[in-house]
C-alpha cells in the first residue's frame, strides 16, 4: 500500500498520459451499448401509497370514534386543549433562538422529502 505523499506515485499520477488508449476491438462501445438506459425518477402523485394509508387510517379512527359514541362537547374540549398547546408552542417560538432551531428543523424536513435529482 502506498503511503500518503509518495513522490514516485505523485510523479506517475501527475504526468500527462503519453500513450494512446488501449485498443479493445470495440469492446467498450459494445458494453456501453448493452447497458440499460438510466432510470428516470417518476414524479410523486398526491395519491401515493403513504397518503392513501394515512387517509384511510384517519377515516378508520373517525369511524371508530363515532361508533364509540364520542360526543361533540368532548371533541370541543380536545380541540380547545390542542389550540392552547399550539398557542404555548407559538409563544416559545417568539424566542429568536427557538425560532432559529424550528426553522432549521423545518428546512431539514423539506430537504429530506425533496425528490432526488438524477446525477449526470
C-alpha positions in Angstrom: 0.0 0.0 0.0 1.3 3.4 -0.9 1.9 5.9 1.9 0.4 9.4 1.5 2.7 11.8 -0.2 4.7 9.1 -2.0 6.8 11.2 -4.5 7.1 8.3 -7.0 3.4 7.8 -7.2 2.7 11.5 -7.3 5.1 11.9 -10.3 3.4 9.0 -12.1 -0.1 10.3 -11.5 0.8 13.9 -12.2 2.3 13.4 -15.7 0.0 13.6 -18.8 -0.9 10.3 -20.5 1.7 9.9 -23.3 0.2 6.6 -24.6 -2.9 6.3 -26.7 -5.8 4.3 -25.2 -5.5 0.5 -25.5 -7.3 -1.0 -28.5 -10.2 -3.2 -27.4 -11.7 -4.0 -30.7 -14.9 -2.1 -29.9 -15.4 -3.9 -26.5 -16.0 -0.7 -24.5 -18.5 0.5 -27.1 -20.4 -2.8 -27.1 -20.6 -2.9 -23.3 -21.9 0.7 -23.1 -24.4 0.0 -25.8 -25.7 -3.1 -23.9 -26.3 -1.2 -20.7 -29.9 -0.2 -20.0 -30.8 3.5 -20.1 -30.5 5.4 -16.8 -33.6 5.1 -14.7 -35.8 8.2 -14.5 -37.4 9.2 -11.3 -41.2 9.2 -11.5 -43.0 12.3 -10.1 -44.9 11.5 -7.0 -48.6 11.9 -7.2 -50.8 13.2 -4.4 -52.4 9.8 -4.2 -49.2 8.0 -3.2 -49.4 4.9 -1.0 -48.4 6.8 2.2 -51.1 9.4 1.6 -53.8 6.7 1.0 -52.8 4.7 4.1 -52.8 7.9 6.2 -56.2 9.0 4.9 -57.7 5.5 5.5 -56.2 5.4 9.0 -57.7 8.8 9.8 -61.1 7.8 8.4 -61.0 4.5 10.4 -60.2 6.4 13.6 -63.0 8.8 12.9 -65.4 5.9 12.3 -64.3 4.2 15.5 -64.8 7.4 17.5 -68.3 7.9 16.1 -69.2 4.3 16.7 -67.9 4.5 20.3 -70.2 7.4 20.9 -67.9 10.4 21.1 -70.0 13.4 21.6 -69.3 16.9 20.4 -68.6 18.5 23.8 -65.8 16.0 24.3 -64.4 16.8 20.9 -64.7 20.5 21.6 -62.7 20.2 24.8 -60.0 18.3 23.0 -59.9 20.9 20.2 -59.5 23.6 22.9 -56.6 21.8 24.5 -54.9 21.4 21.2 -55.3 25.0 20.4 -53.9 26.0 23.8 -50.9 23.8 23.3 -50.4 25.3 19.8 -50.5 28.8 21.4 -48.0 27.8 24.0 -45.7 26.5 21.3 -46.0 29.7 19.3 -45.1 31.7 22.4 -41.9 29.6 22.7 -41.0 30.3 19.1 -41.0 34.0 19.9 -37.6 33.5 21.4 -35.2 34.0 18.5 -33.0 31.0 19.4 -36.0 28.7 19.5 -37.4 30.1 16.2 -34.0 29.5 14.6 -34.0 25.9 15.7 -37.5 25.4 14.4 -36.6 27.0 11.1 -33.6 24.6 10.8 -35.7 21.6 11.6 -38.4 22.7 9.1 -35.7 23.2 6.4 -34.2 19.7 7.2 -37.6 18.1 6.8 -38.2 19.8 3.5 -34.8 18.8 2.2 -35.4 15.2 3.4 -38.5 14.8 1.4 -37.4 16.5 -1.8 -37.1 14.1 -4.7 -33.6 13.1 -5.6 -32.0 14.7 -8.7 -30.5 12.5 -11.4 -26.7 12.8 -11.5 -25.2 13.5 -14.8 
